[in-house]
Amino acid sequence: MPSASPVGRRNVWARWRRLALNTAVALSAGSASLGLWAETVVRYGISMADIPLTTGQPDRGAGAYQFTGHTLYDPLVAWEANIGSRPGKLVPGLATDWKADAKDPRKWTFTLRRGVKFHDGSEFTADAVVWNLDKVLSDKSPQYDAKQAAQVRPRIPSVASWRKVGDYAVEITTKDVDALFPYQLPWFLIGSPAQWDKLGRDWNKVASQPSGTGPFRLDKLVPRERAELVRNPGYWDKARLAHADRIVLMPIPDALTRANALINGQVDVIETPPPDALDQLKKGGFKVVSNVTPHVWPYHFSTYPGSPWGDIRVRKAVNLAIDREAIVQLLNGQASVARGQLDPSSPWFGKPHFDIKYDLPQARALMAQAGYGKNRPLKAKVIIAQGGSGQMLSLPMNEFIQQSLAEIGVQIEFEVVELENLYLHWRSGAKADMNAGKGITAINLGYVTADPFYALTRFMDSRYIAPNGVNWGGLNDPQVDATIDKIRTTFDTKVQDKLLASLHETLVDQALMLWVVHDTNPHAHSPRIKHFVQAQHWFQDLTTIGY
């Protein structure tokens, strides 16, 4: 067992402090490369191990949508991600309007945007929307793609059926009345049926020659090395034309390597720079940007029989055993303390009775009441990612948690996997053999919390128990379901807000997750970059980046 003292915990971070940034060298490297960039090319070091799927629905989690999702494609309903001064909101995408039927609110009519062309020149119509829904939700359709379906089915669980009601109108029917349904649609992206036909109905060929309606086109794809996106000059939204002629996405999963690539002029922008490099990067002329981000870094517990997290005293104890301020400090301020799934500034935070804070004596007392301690430790296995977008600094943060929990008699064992493998375990649910069969009873995965569906209901609704959705832990609480039913059947946002606040109160008071910090989504970039809007969202709009 590693040392559990404060000094021991900080030693976890010692091996993450190997980056020696020489300010003079950094300035020299930055200056030397200035003259090489006459054209507007931005090279972006991303934290993923590979380029996300390019065929329409990206893999590798929510963060991938900013790279090969909302760059190449558009959704019916979009999320505003090019504003940094306030939270974004739902805005028209390929649909200019949407509304639920007054007589049967399960039926939603979407009025489609006219005059939009796919990158291959074919026209966007209602037929394309129906074709794309078949592609991911109808396994009998010729164009059905299991890879894309696996990514998006859990993100749009309300969809029951769909049909064309005009050349520029579609009707989508939900399984039940669901007032929050539009929040699911920024995740459903629309590609060209004509391009799929042209390429012999081969999704592998489409991967290198995709055709969406987005602000960028894919020019070149080299798996695990790069994807080159070029500006789409004919993009329908003239307010969102790309600043850069070309953006080159380069997978660099290691934070130290990303920082060195920025310093050496190999890339112009990186996400998630290592915390200990921030001050030196700033001194070297590089700009570090971050913003309020609706994104939380938790452990999600299994609620199934036999789970060591079945005792609420244990769940509360582990929430009280974490010195979150120390983690923020170790992240060099690039995070904020989490006191629940949401930030207290959220209209849906409510007034939970359980005060999440660092209280080691109370944590030990609760563990003793539950029958555990250092002489009789509780043992649990948690699946985590090696790293990747949304996982912050996964390994050192998890080692910090491991040592912190050891102080109250909780012995954590890790199953460490690559990020896409982690998502497979997540979509399968805690009860699946790949999790329960290995003794895995918690998963560490960063969650986007920008809207009610993504923050709350998808994790608590028994109808969304995996694999039907991402209620990973299998929560099945009739009172919770009753509250969610009220939320889904009211279209009054003030009433929704009150009900959502009560739902978050339940989530926190039952300590159904171990919440650690909210990410601030830091990026660092060269002084050559003059345009960069850091949105208050996990999505970042790459059209805002340029010289």
C-alpha distance (Angstrom), angle and dihedral (degrees) to the residues before:
residue distance angle dihedral
M1 . . .
P2 3.82 . .
S3 3.76 119.5 .
A4 3.80 110.3 -79.1
S5 3.78 97.6 -160.5
P6 3.83 119.8 112.7
V7 3.80 88.2 -107.5
G8 3.79 89.6 49.4
R9 3.78 91.3 50.9
R10 3.76 91.4 51.6
N11 3.79 89.8 49.9
V12 3.77 86.0 66.3
W13 3.77 85.5 70.4
A14 3.80 96.4 48.0
R15 3.78 94.0 90.1
W16 3.79 89.0 50.6
R17 3.81 90.5 60.3
R18 3.78 97.9 71.3
L19 3.76 97.1 108.3
A20 3.81 110.3 108.9
L21 3.76 108.1 -168.3
N22 3.78 114.0 -168.2
T23 3.80 107.1 -155.8
A24 3.77 95.1 -152.7
V25 3.79 92.3 49.3
A26 3.80 90.8 46.9
L27 3.79 92.1 51.4
S28 3.78 90.5 46.5
A29 3.81 92.4 49.1
G30 3.79 91.3 48.7
S31 3.80 93.3 47.7
A32 3.79 94.7 44.5
S33 3.77 92.8 56.3
L34 3.82 96.9 46.5
G35 3.75 93.0 88.1
L36 3.81 94.0 53.7
W37 3.80 96.2 69.8
A38 3.79 112.9 74.2
E39 3.81 91.9 140.2
T40 3.78 122.9 62.3
V41 3.78 100.8 -105.7
V42 3.79 119.7 146.9
R43 3.79 118.3 -163.9
Y44 3.80 111.0 -156.1
G45 3.81 122.6 -162.0
I46 3.81 105.8 -150.4
S47 3.79 124.7 -166.3
M48 3.81 95.7 -125.4
A49 3.78 126.0 103.2
D50 3.79 92.4 -133.2
I51 3.79 141.9 14.4
P52 3.82 108.8 -84.8
L53 3.79 119.3 -113.4
T54 3.82 111.1 -70.0
T55 3.81 101.2 -165.3
G56 3.81 96.0 92.8
Q57 3.81 110.4 -72.7
P58 3.82 111.1 56.6
D59 3.77 121.4 -138.9
R60 3.82 124.5 -148.7
G61 3.77 96.6 70.9
A62 3.78 138.8 -79.8
G63 3.79 93.6 -42.0
A64 3.80 90.3 63.6
Y65 3.80 91.7 67.1
Q66 3.80 90.5 74.2
F67 3.82 91.2 54.6
T68 3.82 109.7 40.9
G69 3.80 100.1 0.0
H70 3.79 116.5 57.8
T71 3.79 90.0 22.2
L72 3.81 97.5 60.9
Y73 3.80 99.4 23.0
D74 3.79 143.3 33.4
P75 3.80 132.2 -141.0
L76 3.80 127.4 -139.3
V77 3.81 89.7 -113.5
A78 3.80 115.7 29.8
W79 3.78 134.9 -159.5
E80 3.78 118.4 -127.1
A81 3.81 104.2 -118.1
N82 3.81 103.0 155.9
I83 3.81 96.8 77.5
G84 3.80 120.9 86.8
S85 3.81 102.2 176.2
R86 3.82 97.4 68.9
P87 3.80 140.7 10.5
G88 3.79 114.7 -73.8
K89 3.78 125.7 -119.1
L90 3.78 141.2 -158.7
V91 3.81 111.7 -71.7
P92 3.81 134.5 175.1
G93 3.79 115.3 -78.7
L94 3.77 121.9 165.7
A95 3.80 85.9 -22.0
T96 3.78 115.0 67.0
D97 3.80 93.2 -165.8
W98 3.80 140.4 9.8
K99 3.78 133.8 -175.3
A100 3.78 141.0 166.9
D101 3.79 119.1 -117.3
A102 3.81 111.0 -102.5
K103 3.81 92.7 -140.1
D104 3.81 96.7 41.9
P105 3.83 110.0 18.3
R106 3.80 90.7 -172.2
K107 3.81 86.3 77.4
W108 3.80 116.4 79.1
T109 3.80 122.7 -171.6
F110 3.81 118.2 -153.4
T111 3.79 119.0 -162.2
L112 3.80 107.6 -150.1
R113 3.78 129.5 -136.9
R114 3.80 114.3 -106.7
G115 3.78 126.9 -139.3
V116 3.83 96.5 30.1
K117 3.80 117.6 140.9
F118 3.78 129.4 -161.1
H119 3.81 116.4 -127.1
D120 3.83 89.3 -99.4
G121 3.81 90.5 57.9
S122 3.80 97.5 -106.6
E123 3.79 119.1 132.1
F124 3.80 125.8 -102.4
T125 3.82 110.2 -127.1
A126 3.78 141.0 147.8
D127 3.81 89.1 -83.6
A128 3.82 89.0 64.2
V129 3.81 91.8 52.6
V130 3.80 92.3 50.5
W131 3.82 90.5 45.6
N132 3.81 91.6 52.5
L133 3.80 93.6 48.0
D134 3.81 88.4 51.0
K135 3.81 88.2 48.6
V136 3.80 93.0 63.4
L137 3.82 105.7 21.3
S138 3.81 106.2 35.1
D139 3.80 112.6 64.1
K140 3.82 90.6 -172.9
S141 3.80 93.7 62.0
P142 3.84 117.7 102.0
Q143 3.81 91.3 -125.7
Y144 3.82 95.7 49.3
D145 3.81 109.9 135.6
A146 3.78 115.7 -165.0
K147 3.81 92.3 -162.0
Q148 3.79 93.8 56.7
A149 3.80 92.6 38.9
A150 3.80 91.0 56.2
Q151 3.79 89.9 56.2
V152 3.78 100.8 46.8
R153 3.82 108.2 27.6
P154 3.84 92.6 78.7
R155 3.82 88.9 47.7
I156 3.83 95.5 56.0
P157 3.83 102.0 35.2
S158 3.81 95.0 148.1
V159 3.81 95.8 68.0
A160 3.81 113.9 109.6
S161 3.80 104.1 161.4
W162 3.79 142.6 -15.1
R163 3.78 139.2 -161.5
K164 3.77 143.1 174.6
V165 3.81 113.4 -104.9
G166 3.80 97.0 175.3
D167 3.79 139.3 -12.0
Y168 3.80 88.4 -84.0
A169 3.79 102.8 27.0
V170 3.79 135.1 71.7
E171 3.77 132.5 -176.1
I172 3.81 120.3 -144.1
T173 3.79 118.4 -169.3
T174 3.80 119.3 -156.2
K175 3.80 124.8 -145.1
D176 3.79 90.5 -117.2
V177 3.79 134.7 1.4
D178 3.81 103.7 -68.6
A179 3.79 119.2 177.1
L180 3.82 89.7 -177.8
F181 3.81 93.7 56.9
P182 3.85 96.4 108.8
Y183 3.83 89.0 63.3
Q184 3.81 88.8 66.6
L185 3.79 95.1 56.8
P186 3.85 102.6 73.7
W187 3.81 84.2 72.5
F188 3.82 95.0 57.3
L189 3.82 109.1 82.7
I190 3.79 127.2 -168.7
G191 3.80 126.1 -134.6
S192 3.79 134.1 -178.1
P193 3.82 118.7 -82.2
A194 3.82 88.9 -164.9
Q195 3.82 92.4 58.5
W196 3.80 91.6 51.4
D197 3.81 89.7 52.4
K198 3.81 92.0 45.2
L199 3.82 91.7 53.7
G200 3.77 93.9 53.2
R201 3.80 95.2 -95.3
D202 3.80 88.6 -74.3
W203 3.82 115.7 143.0
N204 3.81 90.9 -163.5
K205 3.80 89.1 61.4
V206 3.79 91.6 44.5
A207 3.82 88.5 56.6
S208 3.81 90.6 68.7
Q209 3.82 95.7 35.1
P210 3.81 105.8 34.0
S211 3.77 122.8 166.9
G212 3.77 122.4 -154.8
T213 3.78 133.7 145.9
G214 3.83 95.2 -110.2
P215 3.83 132.7 126.1
F216 3.83 91.8 -99.0
R217 3.80 135.2 47.5
L218 3.80 123.7 -150.3
D219 3.80 110.0 -112.2
K220 3.80 101.0 171.1
L221 3.80 137.4 7.2
V222 3.80 125.6 -167.9
P223 3.82 108.9 171.5
R224 3.82 114.2 -122.6
E225 3.80 89.7 3.4
R226 3.81 113.8 59.9
A227 3.76 150.7 -32.1
E228 3.79 118.4 -152.3
L229 3.80 116.3 -151.7
V230 3.79 120.7 -168.6
R231 3.80 127.8 -160.9
N232 3.79 116.6 -92.8
P233 3.83 101.6 -137.7
G234 3.80 91.2 -170.3
Y235 3.77 95.2 56.2
W236 3.81 111.6 146.0
D237 3.83 95.7 -133.8
K238 3.82 103.3 68.7
A239 3.83 90.7 -176.0
R240 3.80 88.5 62.5
L241 3.79 102.9 47.5
A242 3.80 111.0 142.2
H243 3.82 118.4 -99.1
A244 3.82 92.6 -149.3
D245 3.79 125.6 64.0
R246 3.79 90.6 -144.9
I247 3.79 135.9 10.7
V248 3.79 117.6 -162.1
L249 3.81 113.7 -157.8
M250 3.81 112.0 -153.4
P251 3.83 120.2 -173.8
I252 3.83 109.8 -133.5
P253 3.83 106.9 160.7
D254 3.81 97.0 179.4
A255 3.82 113.9 82.0
L256 3.81 94.9 -148.4
T257 3.79 91.6 50.4
R258 3.82 90.4 49.4
A259 3.81 91.1 52.7
N260 3.80 91.7 48.9
A261 3.82 89.9 48.9
L262 3.81 89.3 54.7
I263 3.80 93.1 47.2
N264 3.81 93.0 47.3
G265 3.80 92.9 49.9
Q266 3.81 95.2 -112.8
V267 3.82 90.8 122.8
D268 3.79 135.0 19.0
V269 3.81 100.8 -150.4
I270 3.79 133.8 28.1
E271 3.78 133.4 -176.3
T272 3.82 123.5 -138.1
P273 3.81 100.6 13.0
P274 3.83 114.3 -161.9
P275 3.83 109.9 -88.6
D276 3.79 95.6 -127.1
A277 3.80 90.7 55.4
L278 3.80 97.1 56.2
D279 3.81 99.2 88.8
Q280 3.78 93.2 44.9
L281 3.80 91.6 46.6
K282 3.80 90.0 54.0
K283 3.80 91.5 48.1
G284 3.79 88.7 50.1
G285 3.79 91.8 59.3
F286 3.79 97.4 -99.4
K287 3.78 118.4 130.5
V288 3.81 121.2 -128.5
V289 3.81 116.0 -158.7
S290 3.80 132.8 -178.0
N291 3.79 138.3 155.8
V292 3.77 144.7 -171.1
T293 3.78 103.5 -63.0
P294 3.82 127.9 -167.2
H295 3.78 93.1 -138.2
V296 3.80 128.8 113.9
W297 3.81 132.2 -162.5
P298 3.84 108.4 -145.0
Y299 3.80 145.6 149.5
H300 3.81 108.7 -117.7
F301 3.83 111.1 -148.4
S302 3.79 129.8 -143.3
T303 3.83 112.5 -121.4
Y304 3.80 95.1 -166.8
P305 3.84 121.7 119.5
G306 3.78 111.8 -80.5
S307 3.81 94.4 28.2
P308 3.83 111.5 136.4
W309 3.80 85.9 -137.5
G310 3.81 93.0 63.4
D311 3.82 91.9 99.7
I312 3.82 112.1 80.5
R313 3.82 89.4 -150.4
V314 3.80 89.4 62.0
R315 3.80 92.3 47.1
K316 3.79 91.7 50.3
A317 3.81 92.0 44.3
V318 3.79 94.4 56.5
N319 3.82 90.0 48.1
L320 3.82 88.7 54.6
A321 3.82 94.2 46.7
I322 3.81 98.0 67.2
D323 3.80 122.5 91.8
R324 3.79 96.1 -148.5
E325 3.80 94.0 176.8
A326 3.79 88.3 59.7
I327 3.80 90.2 52.3
V328 3.81 90.6 50.0
Q329 3.80 88.8 49.7
L330 3.79 91.9 48.9
L331 3.80 88.3 50.6
N332 3.81 87.2 54.6
G333 3.78 91.8 -115.6
Q334 3.82 94.7 -54.8
A335 3.81 92.8 128.9
S336 3.79 140.2 42.6
V337 3.80 129.0 -132.2
A338 3.82 114.2 -92.8
R339 3.81 118.6 -137.0
G340 3.77 93.8 174.0
Q341 3.76 140.4 -26.5
L342 3.80 90.0 -56.6
D343 3.77 135.9 41.8
P344 3.86 113.0 -102.4
S345 3.81 88.4 -115.1
S346 3.81 90.2 66.8
P347 3.82 116.8 105.6
W348 3.80 86.6 -132.5
F349 3.82 97.9 53.5
G350 3.82 94.9 93.2
K351 3.79 122.9 177.4
P352 3.80 109.5 -60.6
H353 3.80 116.8 -168.0
F354 3.81 93.6 -144.8
D355 3.81 107.8 81.7
I356 3.80 108.2 -151.3
K357 3.80 107.8 -146.9
Y358 3.80 141.9 124.1
D359 3.81 107.1 -75.5
L360 3.80 110.6 147.9
P361 3.86 97.0 176.7
Q362 3.81 91.6 52.6
A363 3.81 90.7 45.7
R364 3.81 91.0 53.3
A365 3.80 91.1 46.3
L366 3.81 91.6 53.3
M367 3.80 91.5 48.4
A368 3.81 89.8 50.5
Q369 3.80 90.3 51.1
A370 3.80 88.2 52.2
G371 3.82 89.8 51.7
Y372 3.79 99.4 -104.4
G373 3.78 136.9 114.9
K374 3.79 141.9 133.2
N375 3.82 90.8 -63.5
R376 3.82 91.5 48.1
P377 3.79 105.6 29.3
L378 3.77 125.8 -169.2
K379 3.79 109.6 -125.1
A380 3.80 123.8 -151.8
K381 3.79 138.4 165.9
V382 3.80 120.5 -138.0
I383 3.80 125.7 -169.9
I384 3.81 113.8 -140.0
A385 3.80 138.6 169.6
Q386 3.78 126.8 -110.0
G387 3.80 85.8 -129.8
G388 3.76 140.3 -69.2
S389 3.77 140.1 141.7
G390 3.79 111.8 -30.5
Q391 3.79 94.5 14.6
M392 3.83 93.8 90.7
L393 3.84 107.1 -159.9
S394 3.77 94.3 -19.2
L395 3.80 103.6 -179.8
P396 3.81 101.1 44.5
M397 3.80 92.7 41.2
N398 3.78 91.7 50.2
E399 3.80 91.3 48.0
F400 3.81 88.3 52.7
I401 3.83 89.4 52.5
Q402 3.80 90.9 46.5
Q403 3.78 92.7 54.4
S404 3.80 93.0 42.8
L405 3.79 92.6 53.4
A406 3.80 90.8 47.2
E407 3.82 86.6 66.7
I408 3.82 90.4 66.5
G409 3.79 97.7 41.0
V410 3.81 101.1 -91.3
Q411 3.79 115.7 131.6
I412 3.79 111.7 -159.9
E413 3.79 122.3 -163.1
F414 3.80 118.3 -167.1
E415 3.77 131.1 -140.5
V416 3.82 101.3 -159.7
V417 3.81 117.1 -159.1
E418 3.80 140.5 160.9
L419 3.81 113.5 -86.2
E420 3.81 98.6 -106.2
N421 3.81 89.2 49.9
L422 3.80 88.0 52.9
Y423 3.80 89.7 54.2
L424 3.80 89.8 52.4
H425 3.82 89.4 54.9
W426 3.82 89.2 46.7
R427 3.78 96.0 51.3
S428 3.81 90.5 47.0
G429 3.82 94.3 56.5
A430 3.78 134.4 -133.9
K431 3.81 93.5 -76.0
A432 3.81 94.0 57.0
D433 3.78 116.4 108.0
M434 3.81 92.1 -117.6
N435 3.82 86.9 64.0
A436 3.82 109.5 23.9
G437 3.79 90.7 34.8
K438 3.79 89.8 59.9
G439 3.79 94.5 43.0
I440 3.82 92.9 -107.5
T441 3.81 109.2 155.7
A442 3.82 102.4 164.4
I443 3.78 137.1 35.6
N444 3.80 128.5 -154.1
L445 3.78 110.0 -145.2
G446 3.80 131.1 146.8
Y447 3.81 112.0 -118.4
V448 3.80 129.7 -152.4
T449 3.83 108.8 -131.5
A450 3.81 103.5 -179.8
D451 3.79 98.0 119.7
P452 3.84 138.1 27.7
F453 3.78 95.5 -102.4
Y454 3.79 95.4 47.6
A455 3.80 95.1 40.1
L456 3.78 101.7 43.4
T457 3.78 128.0 -10.4
R458 3.81 98.4 56.8
F459 3.82 90.4 58.7
M460 3.81 97.5 44.6
D461 3.81 107.2 35.9
S462 3.82 112.1 101.1
R463 3.82 88.6 -147.3
Y464 3.79 87.6 65.7
I465 3.80 97.0 52.9
A466 3.79 105.8 139.9
P467 2.97 132.0 -62.0
N468 3.84 86.8 29.7
G469 3.80 89.3 53.7
V470 3.79 139.4 -28.4
N471 3.80 101.7 -69.9
W472 3.81 82.4 128.0
G473 3.79 97.5 175.5
G474 3.81 94.2 51.7
L475 3.80 96.8 -120.2
N476 3.80 109.3 -174.4
D477 3.80 110.5 177.0
P478 3.85 118.1 154.2
Q479 3.81 92.1 -154.2
V480 3.79 91.2 52.0
D481 3.80 90.7 47.9
A482 3.82 90.0 50.2
T483 3.81 90.8 53.7
I484 3.80 91.2 47.9
D485 3.81 89.8 50.3
K486 3.80 89.4 56.0
I487 3.82 90.4 49.1
R488 3.79 92.2 49.4
T489 3.80 94.3 49.1
T490 3.80 99.8 47.7
F491 3.79 121.6 78.2
D492 3.83 92.3 -172.7
T493 3.82 104.8 107.0
K494 3.82 93.4 -156.7
V495 3.78 90.9 56.1
Q496 3.80 89.4 44.1
D497 3.80 91.0 53.2
K498 3.83 92.7 54.0
L499 3.79 92.7 48.0
L500 3.80 92.0 45.9
A501 3.81 89.8 51.4
S502 3.81 90.1 53.5
L503 3.81 89.4 49.2
H504 3.80 91.2 53.3
E505 3.81 89.8 47.8
T506 3.80 88.7 56.5
L507 3.80 92.3 47.4
V508 3.82 91.5 52.6
D509 3.82 97.8 38.6
Q510 3.80 89.8 52.0
A511 3.83 89.8 45.2
L512 3.79 89.8 -138.6
M513 3.80 91.1 168.8
L514 3.79 137.1 26.4
W515 3.80 103.7 -117.7
V516 3.80 117.7 -159.4
V517 3.82 115.9 164.5
H518 3.78 143.7 -21.2
D519 3.78 114.1 -120.6
T520 3.82 121.4 -124.3
N521 3.82 91.2 -159.3
P522 3.84 96.9 -130.3
H523 3.80 121.5 -156.2
A524 3.79 130.7 -176.5
H525 3.77 125.3 -156.1
S526 3.78 143.9 176.9
P527 3.83 119.6 -94.0
R528 3.81 85.5 -114.9
I529 3.80 88.7 73.9
K530 3.81 106.8 87.9
H531 3.81 98.8 168.1
F532 3.80 120.9 56.1
V533 3.80 123.6 137.9
Q534 3.79 112.1 -164.6
A535 3.79 102.8 -156.1
Q536 3.80 125.1 -150.3
H537 3.79 88.9 -114.6
W538 3.75 141.0 73.9
F539 3.81 87.8 -111.1
Q540 3.80 113.5 78.4
D541 3.79 119.7 -163.4
L542 3.80 107.8 -129.1
T543 3.81 91.3 -162.8
T544 3.83 87.3 76.4
I545 3.82 93.7 61.9
G546 3.78 119.1 94.4
Y547 3.80 149.6 97.5
